């Protein structure tokens, strides 16, 4: 498992019966997670001391119940990175902390490329966790997401980490259309990151279904790689799409052209004071 065990400002304190108890800086949140089918005795005091709990609605979505006044946003650190946290609808906070395992991985690869400009493309880039990590490691980054609000949030996160003047391009666009234009323009990248949703719509109403689109997108992005690429990362939270599917696509596209090494595994977060791990989707990595 790719384990995100380097956090100090974030922890999964406990998990039980469909809920996870987390601390984000000094704020304690309880959020639902359908993978938590096991039950604990909920003996930790933090269950009763939570600042807010997210309740799912039977009709879809849900809402936060706040027991203490939460700020509109607050900041947490991961190593030398800073991120703004904002509780939103549909239980999210604007950051997936398990992805720190991947930030560490590709940051090391970027830093190893001494004396070379490294260009990274981040697709479905959300609030820019991977963008900030890659930029902090020294890469030039192109950040692409269909949601204008998420791209604005990514700019805020870059500023928090002292990267306002770093060469980061922010693009609001459908990722496939953008990648097709980049190919026609002859733009190339040394590393590519993508975090595709199971289902979504682009800014022009374009429909995305991962099972219909993922092979063509990875194949297209393989053509955007330089002659000496460093890495390619695909994250997936889609149930029913096993990691071996993406691994097979890698073998037929990236590895067929460049060789290199593929590794695929679950991504997880350690549960505090226990031997348990919370699984959080999976990642498929390729490196030269």
N, C-alpha and C positions, 0 to 999 in steps of 0.2 A: 504494500500500500504506500502511496505517496502521502506522507503524514505531515500536516502543518503544525509542527510542535515548537515553533520558534516565537510564539506570541507572548507578550507580557501584558499588553493592554486589553486582551480579549481571552476569554476562557469559556468552554462549555463546562458548567459547574455540575450539571446532572441532567439525566434524561429519563423520562418515564411516561408510558401510556400516551404516546402521541405528542408529547411536549418536550421542548428543550429549555433548560434554564441557563441563561448566558449572562456574562458580565462584559459590557462594552465600556472600557474606561472605568468610570465609577457608577455607571447606570446598569441596573439589573433588569433584564427583559425575559419574558416567557413567550415563546413562539411555537406554533404547531409544526410538527414534522411527521409525515405519514410513515416514514421508515422506522420510527421508534415504536415498535410493537411490544417491547419488553416493559416490565414494570419494576420500579424500585419503591422503597418505603417512603420516599420524599422526606427524608429526615433532615436534610439541610435547611437551615434557618432561612436561607435566601429565597426559598419558595414562598414564604410568607412575607418576605421583605422586598419583593419585586417592585420596581418603579412602575412597570406597565406590563399588561398581558394582552396578547393578540387573540381575539376570539373569531373563529371562522363562522360565517353565516351559512345556514342550510340552503340558502338561495344563491350562494356564490359570493366570493369576496369575504369581507369581514371588517372588523374595526378594533382599534386599540382601546382598552380600558386602563386609564392612568390612575394610579393610586397616589402618585407624587407628581408634582409639576415637572414635566420634561421640557428642556429647552427645545427650540426649533431644530437645533443641530448642535453637535459637539464633536470634538476631535479626538481620534485615537492614533497611536503610533505603532508602526511595525518596523523595527530596526531604524533606518534613517528615513522612512516614509511616513507621511501623515495623510489621514483621510477624514473627511467630514461625514458624520453619521446622522441620518435623518430618518426616523420611523415613518414609513409610508403606508399607503393602502396595500392590501394583499401581502402583509406581514414583512415586507422587505425593509432593510436599513440602508441600502445603497452600497453594501460591500459583502462579498463572499469570502470570509476569512480563510476557508480551506485552500483558496487559491494561492496563499502564501507559499505553499510547497512548490508550486510552479514558478512563482516569482523568483525564489531562490535559485531554482534550476537554470532558467534562461538568463538570469542576471550573471551567474557565474560564466556561462558560455559567452555572453557579450563582453564581459571584462577580460576574458582570455584572448580576445581578438585585438591585441595591442598593435598600435600603429595603423589601424584600419578604421575607416568610418563604417559604422554598422547601421543599416536602415531596417526598421521593423514595421510591419503592417499589422495593426490590431483591428480585426473585424468583429462586429457585434460587441463593440468595446465598452458599452454600458457606462459606468461612472469612472472608468479609467484606472482601476487598480493595476492592471497589467501595463497600461501605458505609463503610469508613474514609475513603476518598478523598472521597466526597460529604459526609460529616459534617465532615471537616476543612475543606472549602470553605465550610461554613456551613449546610448543609441539615439539616433534620430527616429522619431515615431510618427506614423500616420494613423490617426485614430478615427475610425469610421463607425457610426451608429445611425440608425434611422430616426431615433428620438432626439429632437432638439434639446429637450430638457436634460437628458442624460449627458449630452455633449457639453452643455453648460456646466453641469456638475463636475465633469471630468476636468474642465479648465480650473474650477475651484480647487480640486484636489491637487492638481499640478502646482498651483500657486502656494498651497499649504506646504508642499515639499520643496519650495524654493526653485521651482522649474518654470516660472512665468516666462522667462526669456530663452528657455531651451527650445531647440527646433522641433516643435510638435505641430503637425497639421491636424486640424479638427474638421471633419467632414460629416455633414448630415446627409445621408444618402442610403439608398438600397445597396447592400454590400455587393451583390452580384453585378449590378449595373456599374458600380464603381470599379470593381475588379476588371470588368470587360474594357472599360475606358482606359484604365492603367495599362492594360496589355497593349491596346492600340497606340498609346502614347510611348510605349517602350520603357516604362518605369519598372525598376527591379528592386527586390527586397532580399535582405540576407536572412531574415527571420519572419515568420508569419504566425500569428496567434488568432484563433477564432473560438468563440463561445456561443455557438448557435442555439437558438431556442428550439423547442419541439415544434412550435407553431407561432407564426407572427405575420405582421403586415408591414410593408415598407411605407415610406412617406407618400408614395403615389398609389397606395392601396394594393401593392404587390403582395400576393399570398406566398408565404413560406411554410412548407412542410418538410421537416428534416429528412424523412425517409425518401422523399422525391427529389431533393435538391443537393444533398450532402456530397454525393459522388462527383457531380458535375462541378460543384464549387471547389472542392479540393483539387480536382484535376485542373481546373482553370488557374487556381492559385499556384499550383506547381509551376506553371508557365511564367509566373511573376517572380520566381526565385532567380537570384544571380547564378553565375556559373560555379560559385563556391559558397553555397548557402550554409548557414549555421544550425538553424533549428526550425521545426514546424510543430505547432501545438494545437490540438483540438480538444476542447472540453465538452462534456455532454452530461446533462441531467435527465435525459430522456429515458423513461422506463420502457422496457421492451426493445431497446436498441443496444445489444451487448457490445462491450468494448472490442470484441473480435471483429465486428463489422467495420469500425474505423481502421483497425489494424489491417484488415484485408484491403481496404481502399488505399492505405499507405503503400502496401506492397505492390499494388498495381499502378501507382502513380509516382510518388516521391522516391521510394526505394528503387523502383525500376529504372529511374533516370539517374539518381545520384548515389545509390548504394546507401551506406550509413547504417545506423542502428535505430530500431524501433523498440519502444517500451510502452506498455499499456497496463494501467492498474486503476484501482479505486483511489479516490482522494478522500482523506478523512481528517477528523479532528479528535485529539485525545480528550477523554472525559476526565475531568479533574479528580484526583485521588482515587483512581480506579485503573484497572487494566483494560477497560472498555474503550472502544473507538466508535465515533459516530461517522458512518459512511455518508459521503456527500457527492455522489456522482462518480464519474471517472474521467481520466485524461489519457490521451494517446500522444506520446512524444516521439519525434524523430530528431536525431542529431547527426551531424556529419561524422 
